[in-house]
């Protein structure tokens, strides 16, 4: 997890870093997903893959929020 949190400095491939950048932006600052970020993604992924990646990210985010709203917590 530490590598993912510091994805910019970790030894991920450029394609993985682009995906992690997109993931972080969707999670932290979705209103700031811009053409520059899409251009970065399109260096490694086609448009369909970018849509699939975005859908996967927001699906996990939404599911996590739903679970939290139910008051469910992982067992220790």
C-alpha atoms as an extended CHARMM CRD file, in Angstrom:
* protein
*
        76  EXT
         1         1  UNK       CA              0.0000000000        0.0000000000        0.0000000000  PROA      1               0.0000000000
         2         2  UNK       CA              2.8470000000        2.4090000000        0.7100000000  PROA      2               0.0000000000
         3         3  UNK       CA              3.9800000000        2.1460000000       -2.9270000000  PROA      3               0.0000000000
         4         4  UNK       CA              0.4920000000        2.9660000000       -4.1500000000  PROA      4               0.0000000000
         5         5  UNK       CA              0.1960000000        5.9740000000       -1.8540000000  PROA      5               0.0000000000
         6         6  UNK       CA              3.5010000000        7.3020000000       -3.2130000000  PROA      6               0.0000000000
         7         7  UNK       CA              2.8570000000        6.1530000000       -6.7950000000  PROA      7               0.0000000000
         8         8  UNK       CA              4.7090000000        9.0880000000       -8.3190000000  PROA      8               0.0000000000
         9         9  UNK       CA              7.9710000000        8.0810000000       -6.6810000000  PROA      9               0.0000000000
        10        10  UNK       CA              7.5050000000        4.2960000000       -6.8010000000  PROA      10              0.0000000000
        11        11  UNK       CA              8.8550000000        1.9330000000       -9.4310000000  PROA      11              0.0000000000
        12        12  UNK       CA              5.6190000000        1.5470000000      -11.3860000000  PROA      12              0.0000000000
        13        13  UNK       CA              5.7120000000        1.5750000000      -15.1820000000  PROA      13              0.0000000000
        14        14  UNK       CA              4.6820000000        4.8010000000      -16.9470000000  PROA      14              0.0000000000
        15        15  UNK       CA              1.3580000000        3.1640000000      -17.9070000000  PROA      15              0.0000000000
        16        16  UNK       CA              0.7080000000        2.1470000000      -14.2900000000  PROA      16              0.0000000000
        17        17  UNK       CA              1.5990000000        5.6470000000      -13.0960000000  PROA      17              0.0000000000
        18        18  UNK       CA             -0.8770000000        7.1430000000      -15.5670000000  PROA      18              0.0000000000
        19        19  UNK       CA             -3.6160000000        4.8160000000      -14.2780000000  PROA      19              0.0000000000
        20        20  UNK       CA             -2.7760000000        5.6480000000      -10.6650000000  PROA      20              0.0000000000
        21        21  UNK       CA             -2.7400000000        9.3680000000      -11.4620000000  PROA      21              0.0000000000
        22        22  UNK       CA             -6.2310000000        9.0420000000      -12.9640000000  PROA      22              0.0000000000
        23        23  UNK       CA             -7.4070000000        7.0040000000       -9.9840000000  PROA      23              0.0000000000
        24        24  UNK       CA             -6.0950000000        9.5460000000       -7.5100000000  PROA      24              0.0000000000
        25        25  UNK       CA             -7.6160000000       12.4470000000       -9.4180000000  PROA      25              0.0000000000
        26        26  UNK       CA            -11.0280000000       10.7380000000       -9.5900000000  PROA      26              0.0000000000
        27        27  UNK       CA            -10.9150000000       10.0450000000       -5.8700000000  PROA      27              0.0000000000
        28        28  UNK       CA             -9.4520000000       13.3140000000       -4.5820000000  PROA      28              0.0000000000
        29        29  UNK       CA            -10.3500000000       15.9870000000       -7.1460000000  PROA      29              0.0000000000
        30        30  UNK       CA            -12.7300000000       14.6330000000       -9.7930000000  PROA      30              0.0000000000
        31        31  UNK       CA            -13.6620000000       18.1320000000      -10.9520000000  PROA      31              0.0000000000
        32        32  UNK       CA            -10.0570000000       18.5520000000      -12.0660000000  PROA      32              0.0000000000
        33        33  UNK       CA             -9.9190000000       15.6460000000      -14.5450000000  PROA      33              0.0000000000
        34        34  UNK       CA             -8.7960000000       17.5320000000      -17.6130000000  PROA      34              0.0000000000
        35        35  UNK       CA             -7.6360000000       17.0550000000      -21.1970000000  PROA      35              0.0000000000
        36        36  UNK       CA             -4.0080000000       16.8870000000      -20.0650000000  PROA      36              0.0000000000
        37        37  UNK       CA             -4.7700000000       13.8760000000      -17.8820000000  PROA      37              0.0000000000
        38        38  UNK       CA             -6.6830000000       12.1680000000      -20.6960000000  PROA      38              0.0000000000
        39        39  UNK       CA             -3.7810000000       12.8120000000      -23.0570000000  PROA      39              0.0000000000
        40        40  UNK       CA             -1.4660000000       11.1650000000      -20.5200000000  PROA      40              0.0000000000
        41        41  UNK       CA             -3.7650000000        8.1220000000      -20.3460000000  PROA      41              0.0000000000
        42        42  UNK       CA             -4.1490000000        7.9010000000      -24.1220000000  PROA      42              0.0000000000
        43        43  UNK       CA             -0.3980000000        7.3960000000      -24.4630000000  PROA      43              0.0000000000
        44        44  UNK       CA             -0.9160000000        3.9300000000      -22.9440000000  PROA      44              0.0000000000
        45        45  UNK       CA             -4.6040000000        3.0640000000      -23.1970000000  PROA      45              0.0000000000
        46        46  UNK       CA             -7.2850000000        3.3990000000      -25.8430000000  PROA      46              0.0000000000
        47        47  UNK       CA            -10.4980000000        5.3180000000      -25.1400000000  PROA      47              0.0000000000
        48        48  UNK       CA            -12.4480000000        2.1840000000      -24.2390000000  PROA      48              0.0000000000
        49        49  UNK       CA             -9.7980000000        1.1860000000      -21.7010000000  PROA      49              0.0000000000
        50        50  UNK       CA             -9.8490000000        4.6640000000      -20.1490000000  PROA      50              0.0000000000
        51        51  UNK       CA            -13.6370000000        4.4150000000      -19.7410000000  PROA      51              0.0000000000
        52        52  UNK       CA            -13.3050000000        0.9280000000      -18.2220000000  PROA      52              0.0000000000
        53        53  UNK       CA            -10.6190000000        2.1120000000      -15.8230000000  PROA      53              0.0000000000
        54        54  UNK       CA            -12.7220000000        5.0930000000      -14.7580000000  PROA      54              0.0000000000
        55        55  UNK       CA            -15.7870000000        2.8990000000      -14.3030000000  PROA      55              0.0000000000
        56        56  UNK       CA            -13.8260000000        0.4360000000      -12.1590000000  PROA      56              0.0000000000
        57        57  UNK       CA            -12.4760000000        3.2420000000       -9.9610000000  PROA      57              0.0000000000
        58        58  UNK       CA            -15.8220000000        4.9220000000       -9.3480000000  PROA      58              0.0000000000
        59        59  UNK       CA            -17.5400000000        1.5600000000       -8.8270000000  PROA      59              0.0000000000
        60        60  UNK       CA            -15.1090000000        0.6770000000       -6.0430000000  PROA      60              0.0000000000
        61        61  UNK       CA            -15.4430000000        4.1470000000       -4.5510000000  PROA      61              0.0000000000
        62        62  UNK       CA            -19.2280000000        3.9730000000       -4.6070000000  PROA      62              0.0000000000
        63        63  UNK       CA            -19.3080000000        0.4640000000       -3.1720000000  PROA      63              0.0000000000
        64        64  UNK       CA            -17.0020000000        1.5500000000       -0.3460000000  PROA      64              0.0000000000
        65        65  UNK       CA            -19.2490000000        4.4820000000        0.4740000000  PROA      65              0.0000000000
        66        66  UNK       CA            -22.3430000000        2.2840000000        0.4190000000  PROA      66              0.0000000000
        67        67  UNK       CA            -20.7370000000       -0.2380000000        2.7840000000  PROA      67              0.0000000000
        68        68  UNK       CA            -19.6800000000        2.6130000000        5.0680000000  PROA      68              0.0000000000
        69        69  UNK       CA            -23.2370000000        4.0020000000        5.0930000000  PROA      69              0.0000000000
        70        70  UNK       CA            -24.4700000000        0.6340000000        6.3410000000  PROA      70              0.0000000000
        71        71  UNK       CA            -22.0420000000        0.8840000000        9.2440000000  PROA      71              0.0000000000
        72        72  UNK       CA            -20.1870000000       -2.2370000000        8.1680000000  PROA      72              0.0000000000
        73        73  UNK       CA            -16.5650000000       -2.4730000000        9.2110000000  PROA      73              0.0000000000
        74        74  UNK       CA            -13.9880000000       -5.0880000000        8.2880000000  PROA      74              0.0000000000
        75        75  UNK       CA            -13.2450000000       -7.6510000000       10.9540000000  PROA      75              0.0000000000
        76        76  UNK       CA             -9.8910000000       -7.2540000000       12.6630000000  PROA      76              0.0000000000
